[in-house]
Amino acid sequence: MTGLPSTSSYRASISYGWVGRVAHQAGLIVMGATHPRISGAKGLDNGTLILLGAGSAFWPVLKASPEWQGPNPVDRWSARVIGQMAQDLGADAYFPFGGPPYTPFIDWALKSGRTFSSPVGALVHDTVGMMISYRGALHFAKELEIPIATGPSLCVTCDAPCTRTCPVGALNTHSFYDVEACHGHLSTAQGQTCMTGGCLARLACPLSAGAGRDPEQSAHHMKAFHPS
């Protein structure tokens, strides 16, 4: 996929920036990184963990892939592409699907310093807001130099439109997520706005615009979450 040689000398030169370029070439973005030895990321105790996710280039790449014609295209594409990246770059691949048991991606995301818990409980990322879609992670045995991301939550200075946008209050500051209320709304005529364009509360996050999310992609995820 990447056209990169899998040699020990090549792998010795791997850097955070290089991984980012390979990810971009594949249709992904780097959504964070951490040194488990320092951050205490669950399940790992050394090396470098780099989290990969869907950016604006992801959807057209997925639709042009062979996985698009079969079931579970997002997960199957992620497994193939990130699995190949791991092989090429000399890393171990991890995925947020395929369990139980499930890989602790929420913990890893929070330990990266670029993702925080929003007022409604959902994760919010510093560049894609609440339109988060982690597709996998690469773990390198070596501690690569990574950007320091230790700033405060971006929600601190936000007036939290996510807390008042859901038509039925399914995402809220009390129970965080009322799944039953959400599914009930999606089954109504009024809920079709969410079904075709994505969760209104998540879209209300000012940072979500940074995801460049195609409404068709949101509709695909919503259908998987709430099949008719």
C-alpha positions in Angstrom: 0.0 0.0 0.0 2.7 2.5 1.0 5.4 1.3 -1.4 7.9 1.6 1.5 10.7 -1.0 2.0 10.4 -3.2 5.1 14.1 -3.2 6.1 15.7 -2.8 9.5 17.6 0.2 8.4 14.5 1.8 7.0 12.5 1.1 10.2 15.3 2.6 12.3 14.7 6.0 10.6 10.9 6.1 11.4 9.7 9.3 12.9 6.4 10.8 14.1 6.3 13.0 11.0 7.0 10.1 8.7 4.1 8.1 10.2 1.9 11.2 9.7 2.8 11.3 6.0 2.2 7.6 5.5 -1.2 8.0 7.3 -2.1 11.0 5.1 -1.2 9.0 2.0 -3.6 6.2 3.1 -6.5 8.6 3.8 -6.0 8.9 7.6 -4.9 11.5 10.1 -2.8 11.3 13.2 -5.1 12.1 16.1 -2.6 11.9 18.9 0.4 10.1 20.4 1.7 9.1 23.7 4.6 7.4 25.5 2.9 4.7 27.6 5.9 4.6 30.0 5.2 8.2 30.9 1.4 8.5 30.5 0.4 5.2 31.9 -1.7 4.2 28.8 -3.6 1.0 29.7 -2.2 -2.3 28.4 1.2 -0.9 27.3 4.3 0.0 29.2 6.9 1.2 26.6 7.5 2.6 23.2 5.3 5.1 21.3 1.6 4.8 20.6 0.2 6.8 17.6 -3.6 7.0 17.2 -5.0 7.2 13.7 -8.4 8.4 12.6 -10.7 9.5 9.8 -10.2 13.0 8.4 -11.8 14.7 5.4 -9.9 12.5 3.0 -11.1 9.2 4.5 -14.6 8.9 3.0 -13.7 9.1 -0.7 -10.8 6.7 -0.2 -13.1 4.2 1.6 -15.7 4.4 -1.2 -13.1 3.7 -3.8 -11.8 0.6 -1.9 -12.8 -3.0 -2.4 -14.2 -3.1 1.1 -17.0 -0.7 0.2 -18.8 -3.4 -1.7 -19.1 -5.8 1.3 -20.3 -5.8 4.9 -18.7 -3.6 7.6 -16.6 -1.7 5.1 -15.2 0.8 7.6 -13.8 -1.8 10.0 -12.5 -4.1 7.2 -10.8 -1.2 5.4 -9.2 -0.1 8.7 -8.0 -3.6 9.4 -6.4 -3.9 6.0 -4.9 -0.5 5.6 -3.6 0.0 9.2 -2.5 -3.6 9.3 -0.4 -3.0 6.2 1.0 0.2 7.7 2.1 -1.7 10.8 3.8 -4.3 8.7 5.6 -1.7 6.5 6.6 0.5 9.5 7.6 -2.2 11.9 4.8 -1.6 14.4 2.0 -3.4 16.1 -1.5 -2.5 15.0 -4.5 -2.1 17.4 -8.1 -1.5 16.6 -11.2 -0.2 18.5 -13.3 -3.0 17.2 -13.1 -6.8 17.1 -13.8 -7.4 20.8 -14.6 -8.3 23.4 -12.2 -7.8 25.0 -11.8 -4.3 23.5 -8.6 -2.3 23.2 -8.8 0.7 25.6 -9.0 3.4 23.0 -10.8 5.9 25.2 -8.0 5.7 27.8 -5.4 6.0 25.0 -7.2 9.0 23.5 -7.4 10.8 26.9 -3.7 10.0 27.6 -2.7 11.5 24.2 -3.5 15.0 25.6 -5.4 15.9 22.5 -8.8 14.5 23.4 -11.0 15.4 26.4 -14.3 14.5 27.9 -17.0 17.0 26.9 -19.7 18.4 29.1 -22.1 15.7 27.8 -19.6 12.9 28.3 -18.7 12.2 24.7 -15.0 12.7 23.7 -14.0 15.9 22.0 -10.8 16.2 19.9 -8.7 19.3 19.4 -9.1 19.3 15.6 -12.2 17.3 14.7 -14.3 18.1 17.7 -17.0 15.6 18.6 -16.9 14.0 15.1 -14.3 11.5 16.3 -13.6 8.3 14.4 -10.6 6.4 15.7 -9.7 3.7 13.1 -6.7 2.2 14.7 -3.3 2.7 16.4 0.3 1.9 15.8 2.6 0.9 18.6 6.3 1.3 18.1 8.8 -0.4 20.4 11.0 2.7 20.3 10.2 6.0 22.0 9.9 8.4 19.1 9.9 12.1 19.5 6.3 13.3 19.6 4.6 16.7 20.0 3.8 17.7 23.6 0.1 18.0 24.1 -0.6 18.9 27.7 -3.0 21.9 27.3 -6.3 22.2 29.2 -9.6 20.9 27.8 -10.8 23.0 25.0 -14.3 22.8 26.6 -13.2 25.2 29.4 -13.7 28.3 27.3 -16.7 27.0 25.3 -20.3 27.9 26.0 -21.2 24.2 25.4 -23.8 24.2 22.6 -23.5 20.3 22.8 -25.5 20.5 26.0 -28.6 22.1 24.5 -28.8 21.0 20.9 -30.2 17.5 21.0 -34.0 17.7 20.4 -34.7 15.1 23.1 -31.9 15.8 25.5 -30.3 12.4 24.8 -26.8 14.0 25.2 -26.9 15.9 28.4 -24.9 16.8 31.5 -26.7 14.5 33.9 -27.0 11.0 32.5 -24.5 11.9 29.7 -26.2 9.7 27.1 -29.8 8.5 27.2 -29.5 5.8 24.5 -33.2 4.9 24.7 -34.3 8.5 24.1 -31.8 8.7 21.2 -33.1 5.6 19.4 -36.7 6.7 20.1 -36.1 10.0 18.4 -34.2 8.5 15.4 -37.3 6.4 14.7 -39.5 9.5 14.2 -39.9 11.8 11.2 -38.2 14.6 13.1 -35.2 12.3 13.8 -34.4 11.9 10.1 -32.3 15.1 10.2 -29.9 13.3 12.6 -30.1 10.1 10.5 -29.1 11.8 7.3 -26.7 14.5 8.5 -25.3 13.2 11.8 -25.9 13.8 15.5 -26.9 17.5 16.0 -25.2 17.7 19.4 -21.9 16.5 18.1 -22.2 18.8 15.1 -22.9 21.7 17.4 -19.3 21.5 18.8 -17.4 24.4 17.2 -14.4 22.1 16.6 -16.5 19.5 14.7 -16.2 21.6 11.5 -12.5 20.7 11.5 -13.4 17.1 10.6 -14.6 18.1 7.1 -17.1 15.3 7.6 -19.2 14.4 4.5 -22.9 14.1 5.6 -23.0 10.8 3.7 -20.4 9.4 6.0 -22.4 10.5 9.0 -25.5 8.9 7.5 -23.6 5.7 7.1 -22.5 5.6 10.8 -26.0 6.6 11.9 -27.6 3.7 9.9 -25.1 1.3 11.5 -26.1 2.7 15.0 -29.8 2.7 14.3 -30.7 0.3 11.5 -34.3 0.6 10.2 
